[in-house]
Each structure stands twice: as C-alpha cells, then as structure tokens.
Amino acid sequence: MCLFDGAVTYSYGATGAAPDLMLDAHVAEITHMPWSGMGGSIWEETTFFNKDFSYVIWMSVDRNNPDAPPMGGVTVQKGGAEIAQVACDSVGIELGLFAISDAKAQMGQCWDGINETWGRCP
C-alpha cells in the first residue's frame, strides 16, 4: 500500500513483476480504521473495494516488545464473507502507521470513535 499526493494505492503481485491487481482511491474517500489507542498492539487497517470484493490491508506492531517484527497482511472478502487471508513476510513490511490517519486529518477529516466513521472536523 502506498500513499502519495492524496492517492492511496494497493497493489498485489510478485515482487519485481507487474501487479496482478492494483486499486486506488483518494485519501479523503478511503475506508480506514485507525488505532483506538488501546491494547498491546498498535494497528490500523485500510479497505479497498472492487465490485463485490473488499481488500482489508492491516498492519500492526507489538507496543510492549520493541524487538518483535512488524506484522501485516490482507484479508479478502466477497460480499462480506472472508474468502482469503494473506500474511506479509515481516522482512518486507515497512510500517506506515498513522500515515493515512494523518493525511485524513490534514484534509480536515476527524475520526468519530463512537460511530467509527470519518467526517468533517467541527
């Protein structure tokens, strides 16, 4: 997943080859669940939609163990039902925790933790 100039892009495929799948959305419109500030892990997830499919990209880091490798992956859903889950190799994970949340905030969006939605800041 990549964030550049307001565009969030997800691509899937073998390293060094053309992606098998590439989806993009503007940061203001992307579905993003920020970390709540609770728990032993710092995590976030971002969802891309493609017709009946959704791709939930998640990443986390153990906040109690600085030596633990970061984790990440993709959960694929069709019509709301999980059909696949792919974990990333921890060696290749570059954490960008808070990048999308920060970009949304810079665009004037605020997170409503009660309703779990992004909206215009008051």
N, C-alpha and C positions, 0 to 999 in steps of 0.2 A: 504494500500500500504506500502511496506517495502523495504528499501534499505540496502543491506548487502553485503560486499565484492564484489562490482561491479555488483551485480544482483538486479534487481528491480522486485518485485513480487506484483501482485494484486490478492487478494482472496475475494470471495463473499460468504456469507452464514450466518447462525445464529451463534451468539456468543456462544462459548463453544462446537460447533458441527464441524464435518468435513466440509470444504468448499464445496459449490455447484459448484464453478468454481475457478480455480487457473491458472493464466497466469504469465509467467516470461520472461524477456528479459535482455540483458546486458545493462548497463547504456550507453555505447557508441552507442548503436543501438536504444535506446528507443526514441519515439517521445515525445518531451517535449517542451512546450511553457512557457518560463519564464515571469515573471512580467516585464512590459515595463518601470516601474518607474513612470507611470502616473496614475491619478485617485484617487478616495477616498478609494479604496481597494487595498491591496496587495494581489495578486492572482497568482496562477500557475496552469497549467493543464498538465497531462501526459496521453498519449494514448497507450493502448494495443490493439493488433489486434488478432483476432481468426477467421480465414476463412473470411466470409462476414461480420462479426461483428467487431465493434470497441467499446472500453470502455474508455470514456474520464473521468478521475478522476480529479476533481478540488477541490481546497481549497482556501479560502480567509479569510482575516481579515480586519476589518474596521480600517484604519490607523488614522482616526480622533476621534475614540471613543475607548479608551483602555479597557473600560468595556464591550464592545459588544462581544458576544460569537463568536468564530470562526465558519465558515461555510464550508461545503464541500459536495460533492456528486459525483454521477456517471451518465453520460449521455450515454445511449446505442444507437448505430446506426447500421443499417443494410443496406449495400450498400449505405452509405452516408446519409440515411434518419433517423431521430431520431425516435426511437420506444419506448423508456422508459427513465424516469429520476427519480433517487432515491436520496433523500437528506439524509445526515447523521444526526444523533442526535448530537447536538452540545456538549453534555456532553462527548461523546466518541471520539471527534476529538482531535488528537494530531498533531499539526501543525509541518510539516517538511519543511516549506517554504525554498526554496533555496538549499535544500539538493541535489536534482538531478542536478540542475544547477552547484552547487559547485563540485559535483562528475564528471560531464562532463568536467568542466574546469581543474580539476586535471588530467584528461586523455588527455589533450591537445586540447580539443574542445572549440571553441569560437562561440558565438551567433551572427549571422548577422541579426540585427533587420530590415534591409531594405527588405531582401528576406525571413525573418522569417525561417531561417534554421541554423542548427549546422554544423560546418565544422572544418577542421584543423586550428589551430591558425597560423597567419602569422609569 
